């Protein structure tokens, strides 16, 4: 048997240092679409995402301190003064590691791991005498391996003395299990979860270092236990989260709020029912493991709008590996034998959804709303979503809380403008309204009109009528001509974004539209897009978006989730569920969710582990603070705009160098 090249031992470690705090400088910036000098800015407001829970703030054109654009819920969001929403969420959990002066708990294990080449160890022991004969020298020989735990034999070159230890201790056998795994084997599987990979990543790591790889069946046996531990630890985190949410609602709504209609047809002014069930506002969104709606797995997640915490999630699956592997075997069975096999397999079957991948989001919403009272003693009174599925319609028909407790639909302020842009681009393509020529509906104009629509919403959140007027003002502004001006809806005064109204306020004759209206639309185009504006200014639709909230929290969670389970890697339902649970725990608790999983599996939490997790949370908070800094956001947008202009200049200089059919039919 060949001697493995590396073994693992326990040396000391060094601590990490905290970086300097970010600057609190705040500035505002005016921004117009490129090439449109008099673009309707609709109040010249700039929207900046300040919290990962979906809050947005707007800086007005006078450069005053940003004002919140959300409704009463987020305006009163309980937040620790002076820190971001991420830090607020993390501090609610003990041991979040936000305080830079905090010391690691005294009960932490003070050991750590390192890679060591065996010849280096023997060189270190070259002067050590044998404790038995005191004449020979001791050396280390590597024996058999059990996964990544290797047998280390200390032997004498002169006598028969030998002593054997494994390079890794076994887990604490708290449950008196048989064949207790070595810590290193469980930790390497946990590591593969952290990087979003599977057995192949462990095999490649061992190959590079010349170490014997873990047996594949052993890996999957440990992986199954790791998946279960992650889900169980996340369930404990969600139970704590619900208590934090209850405290936040009590602090934010001490006088109660309108939630439902009682038996007499009157509104109940309470944030909590007499039975102790709390009403909360939530954002819901679905995501899939594969693109193109051909995925075997879909995930639905509910996020509390007030605190930004994830409250619940569920995974839908149309695939079971055991069923797939036994498909041919089942075909050879009788109907009675098939029924018996399915009954025995049913408790372990991964399939919990029948239907298409598109219907997973709808069914996930029904499941999450249906179990909210039983699982968390909560009722989700609102559904903030993007409107891409029929989930809300299904909930309205199901009435999970009864006919007197309806669910309210809210629109995401980010997705509604995107729907406007999508409708305009579709009209441009289907109606052949684009192309060159004055007043044509080009892609650039569609993007500008989408931006105008978004600004009109964000600057008039508290006044639905003003929001509608501002949207129509942008439409009539871009469809105006010298012969037929329509600027009566544009804001008046010398500070107006409308060149026509500015000239009128200064007592000057209005300048020609040709040089001042860069987003002008022809009469043909204006008639074609008029139905789109009528549909997008529906009073019901505008009422749903008047709150100013977004699904940013859900989108951020999806990014974390698929980082633990990449979409290009084929996995089973258990792995998707574990990846979602891990992402939810980190989203709520921070990186110390990993320590909770390790504690659940009786793995020691070392000082280095604690220090590294604390540092990761500090970096997360610093990034959140950097994202909330208005000056940093303005600089970032300026850099992006500069890169885009530079790219366009290069493409103009090069001409058309890439495209379908550019080579010609003959290839010459």
C-alpha positions, 0 to 999 in steps of 0.5 A: 500500500502506498503511503499518502502524502499528506496528513492533518494535525492541529496547530495554532491559528491567528485572528482576523482584524476588522476593517475601517468603518464606511463613511456616512457622507450622503449626497444626491444626484440628478440623472436623465436618460442619455441623449434626452436633455429635457427628459421628463424626470417626474420630480427629478427623483432618484431611487436608491435601495437602502435595505435588503428587506425591500425598502427604497428611499428617494432624494428630491431635487433640492438635495435634502436628506432622502425621505422614505417612500414606503407606506406606514409599515416600512416607515416605522420599521423597527431598526437599531439606530445607526446601522443597516437593516442587515445589522438589525436582523443579525443583532436580534440573534445572539452571537451575531458577531457584529460588535468589533470589540466582542471576544469569542465565547470562552467555551469555544474549542481552541484547536484548529486544522491544517495540512501537513506533509508527512516528511515535514513531521518526521523532520520535526521529530528527527531529534526525538528519542524513543520513550521506551528504548531511549536509543532510537528515533521516532518517525510517523508512518501513515497507515490505513485511511477512513475517508479523510481520517488517516491512521498515524503510527508513531514508531521507533527505528530501533525497537518495536515501540509503536503508538497509533492515533487517527488524524481526526477524532470521531464526533461526540457520540451523544446519541450512542450511535454505532460507527460514529463518523470522524469529524473531518469526514462530516466537515468535508461534506459540510464544506461541499454544501458551503461551496455548492458542490457535491462528491466530485469537489471532495474527490478533486480536492483529494486528488490535488493533495495526493490523499485517499478520497472518501468512499462515495457511498460514505459521502452520500450517507453523511450527506443525508445526515447533513441535509437533515441537520441543516433543515432541523437547524433552520426550523429552529431559526424560523421559530426564533424569527417568528418571535422577533417578528411578533416583537417588531409588530408590537413595537411598530403598531402599539395602537393596532391597525385594520386587518379584516372585516368582522361578522358585522361588516366592520373593520377590526383595528388590531394587529393580532386576533383574539386567538393570538394569531398575528397578521403580517404583510409578506412578499412572496416569490417563486424560483426554479432550479432550472431555467426555461420552466423545465425544472424538476424543482421549484421553491416558494418563499415568504418574507415579512415586509416589516422586518425583512425576515424569511418566515417560511418556504417550501420545495416542490418536486416532480422527480424521485431518483428511486422511482426513476431507477426502479421504473423498468422493475415496476413495469415488470410487476403486476398491478398489485405488486406495483401498488405494494411497492409504491405504498412502501416507498411513499414515505421516502418518495421525493415527488410532492407535485403533480403538474408543470413547473409553472404551476409550482409557484401557485401550489407553493403559495397555497401550501404556505398560506394554508399552514401559516396558522398551524406552523407559526401562528401567523396570518399573511394578510397581504401578498406582495408579488410580481404578478407573473403567476396565478398564485394570488388568484388561487389564494383568493379562490381558496380563502385559507383564512375564511371569507371574512379575512381576505388577502390583499394583492400588492404589486412590486414597485420594481416589477410594475415598471418592467411590465410597462417596458415589456409591453412597449417593446412588444408593441414596438416589435409586433406593430413594427413601430421601431426602426429609424425615423423621427418619432419611432418607438426604439428600444432606447425610447422604451427604456426611457418611458419605463424610467419615466413611469417608475419615477412617476410612481415613486414620487407620488406614493401617497397620492394615487390621483397625483401618480396617475396624473404624473404618468399621463403627463409623461405620455402627453409630453412625449406625444406633443408637437409644435402644432399640437402641444399637450403640456397642460398636465406637466408641472408648472413653474420655472423649476419644471422638467418640462421645457414648455412650462419653464418657458411659459413661467419665464414669460418666454415663447416656447422653444421648438419641440424638435430640439427639446423633446428627445423622446418624441413619439409620432402620431401613429406610435402614440395611438398604438401605445395609448391602450398600454398607458390606459391599462397601466394606469388602472386605478386598481393597479396603481392602488396596489403599487402605492405602498412603494415596497419591492421584492428585493429581499426575495431576489437577494435570497434567491441569489444566496440559495442557488449559490449553495445549489448551482442550477447547472448541477443535477441534484435531488430534492433533499439537496435543494431543500437543504440549500434553501434552508441554509440560505434562509438561515443565513439570510435571517441569522447571518453566517453564524447559521453554520455554527448552529448546524455544527452544534446540531451535529455535535461538531466542535466550533473552534476559535478560528471558526467563530472569528471567521464567521464573525468577520463574514457578518461584519463584511456583510454589514459593511456592504449593506452600509455601502449600498445605502450610502447615497454618494456611493450609489451615485458614484456606482451609477456614474461608473456604469453609465461611463462604461456604457458610453465607452462601449457604445463609442467603441461599437460605433467606431468598429461598425457591425462586426458580429451578427447573423449572416454577416459572413455572407452566403458564400463565406467570402 
